């Protein structure tokens, strides 16, 4: 599993750290380490277990060793536990020298040709709307939308989840959200997309450890850092069910080309 390589890379940055604070919101998870570094991940809600006391594990992570908590990304028994692990891994990336995303890049530094077919796993509306005008075709898969079954913008590009294995091999560029690490679908998706020219991992849940991806077909890591000076407001908004659009002012976008590491 790819998560094994990521945990191996992250150990150097997390083994000596402690979890100082955490917040598990309806939309996002936030983690603060004892050196003020912050990491976020998405809260995948669709398959969480029922019950009011099933997430008691979170009561134990404050003061715990960060690397031990990060291992929930692999060993967690539900998406909330794995999301916490991913958020810890994201916090650890603050200790790496990662370049900012270029302001003029339409696709995270990747060139989009007019004849390209782009696949997106996990709808990110601003990115999808931008790419829909650059490529020949945009295909979007989003489990939450598929389960919800409601119409929305870009509805014509959204395909049923069961068509992933058939349509993704046709894509020249594939954009995959970091939340695929939470539900452990990332390894299968990379295998299905093995012939893609570019594979970009995007979003707050993307664990940006370039060394872990050298032997994969991933070409770009486009995750986020978070301004620790805005921690109080950031965690408050997460606790009030805020999403990425509510906290974007604290976001520091990154775009890491694997070939340069």
WOFENJO-V127068 format. One record per residue. RES is the residue in one small letter. PHI is phi as a letter, one per 20 degrees, with the letter a starting at -180 (* if undefined). Layout:
RES PHI
RES PHI
This chain:
x *
x g
x f
x f
x f
x f
x f
x f
x f
x f
x g
x g
x e
x d
x f
x e
x d
x c
x f
x e
x b
x b
x b
x d
x e
x f
x d
x c
x c
x c
x c
x d
x e
x f
x d
x m
x f
x d
x c
x c
x b
x f
x e
x f
x e
x f
x c
x f
x f
x e
x o
x e
x c
x e
x d
x f
x g
x f
x f
x d
x e
x f
x n
x e
x f
x f
x f
x f
x f
x g
x f
x f
x g
x d
x e
x g
x e
x b
x f
x f
x f
x f
x f
x f
x g
x f
x f
x f
x g
x f
x f
x f
x f
x f
x e
x e
x e
x d
x f
x f
x f
x f
x f
x e
x f
x e
x b
x l
x n
x e
x e
x d
x e
x g
x e
x f
x d
x d
x d
x c
x d
x n
x f
x d
x g
x f
x f
x f
x f
x f
x f
x f
x e
x d
x d
x f
x b
x c
x d
x d
x c
x b
x f
x f
x f
x f
x f
x f
x m
x d
x f
x a
x g
x m
x g
x f
x e
x e
x d
x f
x g
x f
x e
x g
x f
x e
x e
x f
x f
x e
x e
x e
x c
x c
x d
x c
x f
x f
x f
x f
x f
x f
x e
x m
x e
x f
x f
x f
x f
x f
x f
x f
x e
x f
x e
x f
x f
x c
x c
x d
x e
x c
x o
x g
x e
x f
x e
x e
x d
x g
x f
x f
x d
x f
x e
x d
x e
x f
x d
x b
x d
x c
x d
x b
x d
x c
x f
x f
x f
x d
x g
x g
x f
x f
x f
x f
x f
x f
x f
x e
x m
x f
x d
x g
x f
x e
x c
x f
x f
x e
x e
x c
x f
x c
x b
x d
x e
x f
x f
x e
x d
